[in-house]
Amino acid sequence: MVSCSDFFSARIAGEPGRLIRDRYRTASQVVQNQGKMSCLMINDLDAGLGRFGHTQMTVNNQIVVGTLMNLADNPNRVSIGQKWRESDITHRIPIIATGNDFSTLYAPLIRDGRMEKFYWQPTREDIINIVHRMYTKDGLSFEEVSSIVDTFPNQALDFYGALRSRTYDQAILQWVNDIGGYEQLGEKLLKRKNREKLPTFIPPKPTLDALIQSGNSLVEEQAFVMNSNLSKEYMKNLED
């Protein structure tokens, strides 16, 4: 499993396409040598290949699109630069790509027959089960998780994970204040004497009230971002 950003982090032209072919052949070798099922999974494909507005296609974008189309049409002959051999047959490997908006991708890549599309729209029960797994180690009951989801409906799954992170952030800030503030943080952590013990941090146990309070804070931040329209104000000043 890889993220699309892994492919596009390379700066050499053609490198992302070669990485895809290399990962594809590696998955094929797992099937051949280990007898295990394998696949190539690309997360957030539209983040690297999608076109938004008037964004331009780079050389690497075009090469990756061409590579994926070639793998779909001819999955048994995959080269990463080696000399061709008649016996060099690659086992066909499934390619699974995830994304938020595949309508931004190159149309021939996602056409019927080349790509099968599956749309996942989680129900309330699905979201509750997923969030409940997030908080398994924190001891929250199924009813408490249901209350959180019902308090903040129509939120992305990342939102519920951010609630837990926010409680830890607040606990760490409180711990920093307890040891003398950020001014003393370097002294306490980096310049302590040999026998001096590090300050002890006790991980917080998220409670329903604390998580709902953090959720209200995040909702306020979302509303502020949506209402500020700082980009429009900036562009208006440039036009003036």
Secondary structure, DSSP 8 states (H G I E B T S, - for coil): -EEHHHHHT--STTHHHHHHHHHHHHHHHHHHHH-----EEEE-HHHHH---TT----HHHHHHHHHHHHHHH-TT---SSS---TT-------EEE--S-GGGS-GGGGSTTT---------HHHHHHHHHHHTGGGT--HHHHHHHHHHSTT--HHHHHHHHHHHHHHHHHHHHHHTT-GGGHHHHHTS--TT------------HHHHHHHHHHHHHHHHHHHHH-HHHHHHHHHH-
